[in-house]
């Protein structure tokens, strides 16, 4: 009997400092019925604050997937990836490096750091839309992602730094 799984919407955190790239990705993902909600932050420090529900992000919903650019101000994608994989409350969240880089060193460093995929952004908008369509199908229909963090706690509570 064939598996008749239904696509599940997925919450995505997009971490990218390029407003143009964010706009293109938002447009591409908006055409996908599988993305439930897209949250956008613009640098690595903001990404970690969001994921750890710190400051203005205290009510943030943990994403089922993080799309992470490499070259960003304040904290680059490799530093964010390292911090996530070193944090017991965040390490199970899948991270896809979504970047303009095609350098083999970046690919190796991403997988070595714990990324589950490395996707190079096509320059052509139509090609980007097709890549995002296939990407959304995979992450909503094929892949299974954790629904709650370790122990069901928020990242700040898991570290004992929950807000009072």
Rosetta constraint file for C-alpha pairs under 8 A:
AtomPair CA 5 CA 141 HARMONIC 6.97 0.50
AtomPair CA 6 CA 141 HARMONIC 6.57 0.50
AtomPair CA 7 CA 34 HARMONIC 6.60 0.50
AtomPair CA 7 CA 137 HARMONIC 7.66 0.50
AtomPair CA 7 CA 140 HARMONIC 5.15 0.50
AtomPair CA 7 CA 141 HARMONIC 4.48 0.50
AtomPair CA 8 CA 34 HARMONIC 6.22 0.50
AtomPair CA 8 CA 140 HARMONIC 5.01 0.50
AtomPair CA 8 CA 141 HARMONIC 6.47 0.50
AtomPair CA 9 CA 33 HARMONIC 7.41 0.50
AtomPair CA 9 CA 34 HARMONIC 4.44 0.50
AtomPair CA 9 CA 35 HARMONIC 4.92 0.50
AtomPair CA 9 CA 36 HARMONIC 4.68 0.50
AtomPair CA 9 CA 140 HARMONIC 6.05 0.50
AtomPair CA 10 CA 34 HARMONIC 6.55 0.50
AtomPair CA 10 CA 35 HARMONIC 5.04 0.50
AtomPair CA 10 CA 36 HARMONIC 5.15 0.50
AtomPair CA 10 CA 37 HARMONIC 6.94 0.50
AtomPair CA 10 CA 63 HARMONIC 7.59 0.50
AtomPair CA 10 CA 64 HARMONIC 5.97 0.50
AtomPair CA 10 CA 65 HARMONIC 7.52 0.50
AtomPair CA 10 CA 139 HARMONIC 7.65 0.50
AtomPair CA 10 CA 140 HARMONIC 6.37 0.50
AtomPair CA 11 CA 35 HARMONIC 6.39 0.50
AtomPair CA 11 CA 36 HARMONIC 5.47 0.50
AtomPair CA 11 CA 37 HARMONIC 4.90 0.50
AtomPair CA 11 CA 38 HARMONIC 6.03 0.50
AtomPair CA 11 CA 39 HARMONIC 7.78 0.50
AtomPair CA 11 CA 62 HARMONIC 7.83 0.50
AtomPair CA 11 CA 63 HARMONIC 4.84 0.50
AtomPair CA 11 CA 64 HARMONIC 5.34 0.50
AtomPair CA 11 CA 65 HARMONIC 6.67 0.50
AtomPair CA 12 CA 35 HARMONIC 7.42 0.50
AtomPair CA 12 CA 36 HARMONIC 7.99 0.50
AtomPair CA 12 CA 37 HARMONIC 6.37 0.50
AtomPair CA 12 CA 38 HARMONIC 4.96 0.50
AtomPair CA 12 CA 39 HARMONIC 6.21 0.50
AtomPair CA 12 CA 63 HARMONIC 5.17 0.50
AtomPair CA 12 CA 64 HARMONIC 6.07 0.50
AtomPair CA 12 CA 65 HARMONIC 5.00 0.50
AtomPair CA 12 CA 66 HARMONIC 5.73 0.50
AtomPair CA 12 CA 67 HARMONIC 7.14 0.50
AtomPair CA 13 CA 38 HARMONIC 6.00 0.50
AtomPair CA 13 CA 39 HARMONIC 4.83 0.50
AtomPair CA 13 CA 40 HARMONIC 5.86 0.50
AtomPair CA 13 CA 41 HARMONIC 7.52 0.50
AtomPair CA 13 CA 63 HARMONIC 5.87 0.50
AtomPair CA 13 CA 65 HARMONIC 6.41 0.50
AtomPair CA 13 CA 66 HARMONIC 4.77 0.50
AtomPair CA 13 CA 67 HARMONIC 6.13 0.50
AtomPair CA 14 CA 22 HARMONIC 7.89 0.50
AtomPair CA 14 CA 38 HARMONIC 6.97 0.50
AtomPair CA 14 CA 39 HARMONIC 6.06 0.50
AtomPair CA 14 CA 40 HARMONIC 4.79 0.50
AtomPair CA 14 CA 41 HARMONIC 6.37 0.50
AtomPair CA 14 CA 66 HARMONIC 6.03 0.50
AtomPair CA 14 CA 67 HARMONIC 4.79 0.50
AtomPair CA 14 CA 68 HARMONIC 6.28 0.50
AtomPair CA 15 CA 40 HARMONIC 6.00 0.50
AtomPair CA 15 CA 41 HARMONIC 5.08 0.50
AtomPair CA 15 CA 42 HARMONIC 5.60 0.50
AtomPair CA 15 CA 43 HARMONIC 6.28 0.50
AtomPair CA 15 CA 44 HARMONIC 7.15 0.50
AtomPair CA 15 CA 47 HARMONIC 6.45 0.50
AtomPair CA 15 CA 66 HARMONIC 7.42 0.50
AtomPair CA 15 CA 67 HARMONIC 6.05 0.50
AtomPair CA 15 CA 68 HARMONIC 4.95 0.50
AtomPair CA 15 CA 69 HARMONIC 6.03 0.50
AtomPair CA 16 CA 21 HARMONIC 7.45 0.50
AtomPair CA 16 CA 22 HARMONIC 6.62 0.50
AtomPair CA 16 CA 40 HARMONIC 7.55 0.50
AtomPair CA 16 CA 41 HARMONIC 6.62 0.50
AtomPair CA 16 CA 42 HARMONIC 5.00 0.50
AtomPair CA 16 CA 43 HARMONIC 6.34 0.50
AtomPair CA 16 CA 68 HARMONIC 6.61 0.50
AtomPair CA 16 CA 69 HARMONIC 5.27 0.50
AtomPair CA 16 CA 72 HARMONIC 7.01 0.50
AtomPair CA 17 CA 22 HARMONIC 7.82 0.50
AtomPair CA 17 CA 41 HARMONIC 7.65 0.50
AtomPair CA 17 CA 42 HARMONIC 4.33 0.50
AtomPair CA 17 CA 43 HARMONIC 5.82 0.50
AtomPair CA 17 CA 69 HARMONIC 7.90 0.50
AtomPair CA 17 CA 72 HARMONIC 5.85 0.50
AtomPair CA 17 CA 73 HARMONIC 7.57 0.50
AtomPair CA 18 CA 22 HARMONIC 6.17 0.50
AtomPair CA 18 CA 42 HARMONIC 7.59 0.50
AtomPair CA 19 CA 23 HARMONIC 6.10 0.50
AtomPair CA 20 CA 24 HARMONIC 6.27 0.50
AtomPair CA 21 CA 25 HARMONIC 6.06 0.50
AtomPair CA 22 CA 26 HARMONIC 5.97 0.50
AtomPair CA 22 CA 40 HARMONIC 7.80 0.50
AtomPair CA 23 CA 27 HARMONIC 6.14 0.50
AtomPair CA 24 CA 28 HARMONIC 6.11 0.50
AtomPair CA 24 CA 125 HARMONIC 7.32 0.50
AtomPair CA 25 CA 29 HARMONIC 5.92 0.50
AtomPair CA 25 CA 128 HARMONIC 8.00 0.50
AtomPair CA 25 CA 129 HARMONIC 7.97 0.50
AtomPair CA 25 CA 132 HARMONIC 7.76 0.50
AtomPair CA 26 CA 30 HARMONIC 5.88 0.50
AtomPair CA 26 CA 38 HARMONIC 7.72 0.50
AtomPair CA 27 CA 31 HARMONIC 6.83 0.50
AtomPair CA 28 CA 32 HARMONIC 7.30 0.50
AtomPair CA 28 CA 128 HARMONIC 7.38 0.50
AtomPair CA 28 CA 129 HARMONIC 4.99 0.50
AtomPair CA 28 CA 132 HARMONIC 6.32 0.50
AtomPair CA 28 CA 133 HARMONIC 7.45 0.50
AtomPair CA 29 CA 35 HARMONIC 6.79 0.50
AtomPair CA 29 CA 129 HARMONIC 7.85 0.50
AtomPair CA 29 CA 132 HARMONIC 6.57 0.50
AtomPair CA 29 CA 133 HARMONIC 7.35 0.50
AtomPair CA 29 CA 136 HARMONIC 7.66 0.50
AtomPair CA 30 CA 35 HARMONIC 7.54 0.50
AtomPair CA 32 CA 133 HARMONIC 6.48 0.50
AtomPair CA 32 CA 136 HARMONIC 6.83 0.50
AtomPair CA 34 CA 136 HARMONIC 6.37 0.50
AtomPair CA 34 CA 137 HARMONIC 7.18 0.50
AtomPair CA 34 CA 140 HARMONIC 6.00 0.50
AtomPair CA 35 CA 136 HARMONIC 7.01 0.50
AtomPair CA 35 CA 140 HARMONIC 7.72 0.50
AtomPair CA 41 CA 46 HARMONIC 6.08 0.50
AtomPair CA 41 CA 47 HARMONIC 5.95 0.50
AtomPair CA 42 CA 46 HARMONIC 6.74 0.50
AtomPair CA 42 CA 47 HARMONIC 7.53 0.50
AtomPair CA 42 CA 72 HARMONIC 7.82 0.50
AtomPair CA 43 CA 47 HARMONIC 6.27 0.50
AtomPair CA 43 CA 72 HARMONIC 5.73 0.50
AtomPair CA 43 CA 73 HARMONIC 6.04 0.50
AtomPair CA 43 CA 74 HARMONIC 6.63 0.50
AtomPair CA 43 CA 75 HARMONIC 6.50 0.50
AtomPair CA 43 CA 76 HARMONIC 7.36 0.50
AtomPair CA 44 CA 48 HARMONIC 6.37 0.50
AtomPair CA 44 CA 72 HARMONIC 6.99 0.50
AtomPair CA 44 CA 73 HARMONIC 7.45 0.50
AtomPair CA 44 CA 74 HARMONIC 6.59 0.50
AtomPair CA 44 CA 75 HARMONIC 4.56 0.50
AtomPair CA 44 CA 76 HARMONIC 5.78 0.50
AtomPair CA 44 CA 77 HARMONIC 6.43 0.50
AtomPair CA 44 CA 79 HARMONIC 7.56 0.50
AtomPair CA 44 CA 80 HARMONIC 5.66 0.50
AtomPair CA 45 CA 49 HARMONIC 6.29 0.50
AtomPair CA 45 CA 74 HARMONIC 6.62 0.50
AtomPair CA 45 CA 75 HARMONIC 5.90 0.50
AtomPair CA 45 CA 80 HARMONIC 7.73 0.50
AtomPair CA 46 CA 50 HARMONIC 6.12 0.50
AtomPair CA 47 CA 51 HARMONIC 6.15 0.50
AtomPair CA 47 CA 80 HARMONIC 7.57 0.50
AtomPair CA 48 CA 52 HARMONIC 5.87 0.50
AtomPair CA 48 CA 80 HARMONIC 6.98 0.50
AtomPair CA 48 CA 84 HARMONIC 7.80 0.50
AtomPair CA 49 CA 53 HARMONIC 5.76 0.50
AtomPair CA 49 CA 54 HARMONIC 4.91 0.50
AtomPair CA 49 CA 55 HARMONIC 7.11 0.50
AtomPair CA 49 CA 57 HARMONIC 6.76 0.50
AtomPair CA 50 CA 54 HARMONIC 6.33 0.50
AtomPair CA 50 CA 57 HARMONIC 5.19 0.50
AtomPair CA 50 CA 58 HARMONIC 7.69 0.50
AtomPair CA 50 CA 60 HARMONIC 6.42 0.50
AtomPair CA 51 CA 60 HARMONIC 7.47 0.50
AtomPair CA 51 CA 62 HARMONIC 6.28 0.50
AtomPair CA 51 CA 90 HARMONIC 7.49 0.50
AtomPair CA 51 CA 155 HARMONIC 7.36 0.50
AtomPair CA 52 CA 58 HARMONIC 7.96 0.50
AtomPair CA 52 CA 154 HARMONIC 7.53 0.50
AtomPair CA 52 CA 155 HARMONIC 5.09 0.50
AtomPair CA 52 CA 156 HARMONIC 5.69 0.50
AtomPair CA 53 CA 57 HARMONIC 4.76 0.50
AtomPair CA 53 CA 58 HARMONIC 4.19 0.50
AtomPair CA 53 CA 59 HARMONIC 6.48 0.50
AtomPair CA 53 CA 60 HARMONIC 5.81 0.50
AtomPair CA 53 CA 154 HARMONIC 7.75 0.50
AtomPair CA 53 CA 155 HARMONIC 7.10 0.50
AtomPair CA 53 CA 156 HARMONIC 6.71 0.50
AtomPair CA 54 CA 58 HARMONIC 5.12 0.50
AtomPair CA 54 CA 156 HARMONIC 7.60 0.50
AtomPair CA 62 CA 148 HARMONIC 8.00 0.50
AtomPair CA 63 CA 93 HARMONIC 7.50 0.50
AtomPair CA 64 CA 93 HARMONIC 6.28 0.50
AtomPair CA 64 CA 94 HARMONIC 7.06 0.50
AtomPair CA 64 CA 145 HARMONIC 6.14 0.50
AtomPair CA 64 CA 146 HARMONIC 6.92 0.50
AtomPair CA 64 CA 147 HARMONIC 7.04 0.50
AtomPair CA 65 CA 93 HARMONIC 6.05 0.50
AtomPair CA 65 CA 94 HARMONIC 5.16 0.50
AtomPair CA 65 CA 95 HARMONIC 6.02 0.50
AtomPair CA 65 CA 96 HARMONIC 7.56 0.50
AtomPair CA 65 CA 145 HARMONIC 7.85 0.50
AtomPair CA 66 CA 93 HARMONIC 7.24 0.50
AtomPair CA 66 CA 94 HARMONIC 6.32 0.50
AtomPair CA 66 CA 95 HARMONIC 4.78 0.50
AtomPair CA 66 CA 96 HARMONIC 6.17 0.50
AtomPair CA 67 CA 95 HARMONIC 6.06 0.50
AtomPair CA 67 CA 96 HARMONIC 4.98 0.50
AtomPair CA 67 CA 97 HARMONIC 5.91 0.50
AtomPair CA 67 CA 98 HARMONIC 5.85 0.50
AtomPair CA 68 CA 77 HARMONIC 6.00 0.50
AtomPair CA 68 CA 95 HARMONIC 6.85 0.50
AtomPair CA 68 CA 96 HARMONIC 6.07 0.50
AtomPair CA 68 CA 97 HARMONIC 4.79 0.50
AtomPair CA 68 CA 98 HARMONIC 5.53 0.50
AtomPair CA 68 CA 99 HARMONIC 7.48 0.50
AtomPair CA 69 CA 76 HARMONIC 7.77 0.50
AtomPair CA 69 CA 77 HARMONIC 5.59 0.50
AtomPair CA 69 CA 97 HARMONIC 5.88 0.50
AtomPair CA 69 CA 98 HARMONIC 5.25 0.50
AtomPair CA 69 CA 99 HARMONIC 5.00 0.50
AtomPair CA 70 CA 76 HARMONIC 5.57 0.50
AtomPair CA 70 CA 77 HARMONIC 4.05 0.50
AtomPair CA 70 CA 78 HARMONIC 6.34 0.50
AtomPair CA 70 CA 97 HARMONIC 7.06 0.50
AtomPair CA 70 CA 98 HARMONIC 7.65 0.50
AtomPair CA 70 CA 99 HARMONIC 6.19 0.50
AtomPair CA 71 CA 76 HARMONIC 5.45 0.50
AtomPair CA 71 CA 77 HARMONIC 6.44 0.50
AtomPair CA 72 CA 76 HARMONIC 4.89 0.50
AtomPair CA 72 CA 77 HARMONIC 6.91 0.50
AtomPair CA 75 CA 79 HARMONIC 6.13 0.50
AtomPair CA 75 CA 80 HARMONIC 6.84 0.50
AtomPair CA 76 CA 80 HARMONIC 6.46 0.50
AtomPair CA 77 CA 81 HARMONIC 6.05 0.50
AtomPair CA 77 CA 97 HARMONIC 7.83 0.50
AtomPair CA 78 CA 82 HARMONIC 6.13 0.50
AtomPair CA 78 CA 109 HARMONIC 7.84 0.50
AtomPair CA 78 CA 110 HARMONIC 6.97 0.50
AtomPair CA 78 CA 113 HARMONIC 7.43 0.50
AtomPair CA 79 CA 83 HARMONIC 6.18 0.50
AtomPair CA 80 CA 84 HARMONIC 6.10 0.50
AtomPair CA 81 CA 85 HARMONIC 6.12 0.50
AtomPair CA 81 CA 95 HARMONIC 7.51 0.50
AtomPair CA 81 CA 113 HARMONIC 6.60 0.50
AtomPair CA 81 CA 114 HARMONIC 7.20 0.50
AtomPair CA 81 CA 115 HARMONIC 7.26 0.50
AtomPair CA 82 CA 86 HARMONIC 6.02 0.50
AtomPair CA 82 CA 113 HARMONIC 6.20 0.50
AtomPair CA 82 CA 114 HARMONIC 7.84 0.50
AtomPair CA 83 CA 87 HARMONIC 6.24 0.50
AtomPair CA 84 CA 90 HARMONIC 5.25 0.50
AtomPair CA 84 CA 91 HARMONIC 5.33 0.50
AtomPair CA 85 CA 90 HARMONIC 6.57 0.50
AtomPair CA 85 CA 91 HARMONIC 4.20 0.50
AtomPair CA 85 CA 92 HARMONIC 7.63 0.50
AtomPair CA 85 CA 113 HARMONIC 7.64 0.50
AtomPair CA 85 CA 114 HARMONIC 6.70 0.50
AtomPair CA 86 CA 90 HARMONIC 7.91 0.50
AtomPair CA 86 CA 91 HARMONIC 6.54 0.50
AtomPair CA 87 CA 91 HARMONIC 5.72 0.50
AtomPair CA 88 CA 92 HARMONIC 7.85 0.50
AtomPair CA 88 CA 150 HARMONIC 7.02 0.50
AtomPair CA 89 CA 149 HARMONIC 5.64 0.50
AtomPair CA 89 CA 150 HARMONIC 5.50 0.50
AtomPair CA 89 CA 153 HARMONIC 7.79 0.50
AtomPair CA 89 CA 154 HARMONIC 7.35 0.50
AtomPair CA 89 CA 155 HARMONIC 5.00 0.50
AtomPair CA 89 CA 158 HARMONIC 6.41 0.50
AtomPair CA 90 CA 149 HARMONIC 6.86 0.50
AtomPair CA 90 CA 155 HARMONIC 6.95 0.50
AtomPair CA 92 CA 146 HARMONIC 7.05 0.50
AtomPair CA 92 CA 149 HARMONIC 7.42 0.50
AtomPair CA 93 CA 145 HARMONIC 7.45 0.50
AtomPair CA 93 CA 146 HARMONIC 7.08 0.50
AtomPair CA 94 CA 115 HARMONIC 7.01 0.50
AtomPair CA 94 CA 116 HARMONIC 6.21 0.50
AtomPair CA 94 CA 145 HARMONIC 7.31 0.50
AtomPair CA 95 CA 114 HARMONIC 7.76 0.50
AtomPair CA 95 CA 115 HARMONIC 5.07 0.50
AtomPair CA 95 CA 116 HARMONIC 5.83 0.50
AtomPair CA 95 CA 117 HARMONIC 7.10 0.50
AtomPair CA 96 CA 115 HARMONIC 5.80 0.50
AtomPair CA 96 CA 116 HARMONIC 5.85 0.50
AtomPair CA 96 CA 117 HARMONIC 4.80 0.50
AtomPair CA 96 CA 118 HARMONIC 5.75 0.50
AtomPair CA 96 CA 119 HARMONIC 7.12 0.50
AtomPair CA 97 CA 110 HARMONIC 7.05 0.50
AtomPair CA 97 CA 115 HARMONIC 6.73 0.50
AtomPair CA 97 CA 117 HARMONIC 6.26 0.50
AtomPair CA 97 CA 118 HARMONIC 4.73 0.50
AtomPair CA 97 CA 119 HARMONIC 6.01 0.50
AtomPair CA 98 CA 118 HARMONIC 6.24 0.50
AtomPair CA 98 CA 119 HARMONIC 4.88 0.50
AtomPair CA 98 CA 120 HARMONIC 5.87 0.50
AtomPair CA 98 CA 121 HARMONIC 6.38 0.50
AtomPair CA 99 CA 118 HARMONIC 7.96 0.50
AtomPair CA 99 CA 119 HARMONIC 6.50 0.50
AtomPair CA 99 CA 120 HARMONIC 5.11 0.50
AtomPair CA 99 CA 121 HARMONIC 5.53 0.50
AtomPair CA 100 CA 120 HARMONIC 5.23 0.50
AtomPair CA 100 CA 121 HARMONIC 5.05 0.50
AtomPair CA 100 CA 122 HARMONIC 7.38 0.50
AtomPair CA 101 CA 106 HARMONIC 7.24 0.50
AtomPair CA 101 CA 120 HARMONIC 6.10 0.50
AtomPair CA 101 CA 121 HARMONIC 7.93 0.50
AtomPair CA 102 CA 106 HARMONIC 7.36 0.50
AtomPair CA 102 CA 107 HARMONIC 7.42 0.50
AtomPair CA 102 CA 120 HARMONIC 6.22 0.50
AtomPair CA 103 CA 107 HARMONIC 6.54 0.50
AtomPair CA 104 CA 108 HARMONIC 6.16 0.50
AtomPair CA 105 CA 109 HARMONIC 5.97 0.50
AtomPair CA 106 CA 110 HARMONIC 5.96 0.50
AtomPair CA 107 CA 111 HARMONIC 6.42 0.50
AtomPair CA 107 CA 118 HARMONIC 6.40 0.50
AtomPair CA 108 CA 112 HARMONIC 5.93 0.50
AtomPair CA 109 CA 113 HARMONIC 5.97 0.50
AtomPair CA 110 CA 114 HARMONIC 6.51 0.50
AtomPair CA 110 CA 115 HARMONIC 5.41 0.50
AtomPair CA 110 CA 118 HARMONIC 7.13 0.50
AtomPair CA 111 CA 115 HARMONIC 4.91 0.50
AtomPair CA 111 CA 116 HARMONIC 6.61 0.50
AtomPair CA 111 CA 117 HARMONIC 7.17 0.50
AtomPair CA 111 CA 118 HARMONIC 7.70 0.50
AtomPair CA 121 CA 128 HARMONIC 6.55 0.50
AtomPair CA 122 CA 127 HARMONIC 6.10 0.50
AtomPair CA 122 CA 128 HARMONIC 5.29 0.50
AtomPair CA 123 CA 127 HARMONIC 7.63 0.50
AtomPair CA 123 CA 128 HARMONIC 7.12 0.50
AtomPair CA 124 CA 128 HARMONIC 6.19 0.50
AtomPair CA 125 CA 129 HARMONIC 6.15 0.50
AtomPair CA 126 CA 130 HARMONIC 6.40 0.50
AtomPair CA 127 CA 131 HARMONIC 6.19 0.50
AtomPair CA 128 CA 132 HARMONIC 6.08 0.50
AtomPair CA 129 CA 133 HARMONIC 6.05 0.50
AtomPair CA 130 CA 134 HARMONIC 6.28 0.50
AtomPair CA 131 CA 135 HARMONIC 5.99 0.50
AtomPair CA 132 CA 136 HARMONIC 5.92 0.50
AtomPair CA 133 CA 137 HARMONIC 6.26 0.50
AtomPair CA 134 CA 138 HARMONIC 6.23 0.50
AtomPair CA 135 CA 139 HARMONIC 6.27 0.50
AtomPair CA 136 CA 140 HARMONIC 5.94 0.50
AtomPair CA 137 CA 141 HARMONIC 5.59 0.50
AtomPair CA 137 CA 142 HARMONIC 7.31 0.50
AtomPair CA 138 CA 142 HARMONIC 4.99 0.50
AtomPair CA 138 CA 143 HARMONIC 6.13 0.50
AtomPair CA 139 CA 143 HARMONIC 5.02 0.50
AtomPair CA 139 CA 144 HARMONIC 7.51 0.50
AtomPair CA 140 CA 144 HARMONIC 7.92 0.50
AtomPair CA 148 CA 152 HARMONIC 5.30 0.50
AtomPair CA 148 CA 153 HARMONIC 7.73 0.50
AtomPair CA 149 CA 153 HARMONIC 6.12 0.50
AtomPair CA 149 CA 154 HARMONIC 6.82 0.50
AtomPair CA 149 CA 155 HARMONIC 7.44 0.50
AtomPair CA 153 CA 157 HARMONIC 6.03 0.50
AtomPair CA 153 CA 158 HARMONIC 5.76 0.50
AtomPair CA 154 CA 158 HARMONIC 6.08 0.50
AtomPair CA 155 CA 159 HARMONIC 6.44 0.50
AtomPair CA 156 CA 160 HARMONIC 6.18 0.50
AtomPair CA 156 CA 161 HARMONIC 4.96 0.50
AtomPair CA 156 CA 162 HARMONIC 4.78 0.50
AtomPair CA 156 CA 163 HARMONIC 7.80 0.50
AtomPair CA 157 CA 161 HARMONIC 5.59 0.50
AtomPair CA 157 CA 162 HARMONIC 4.53 0.50
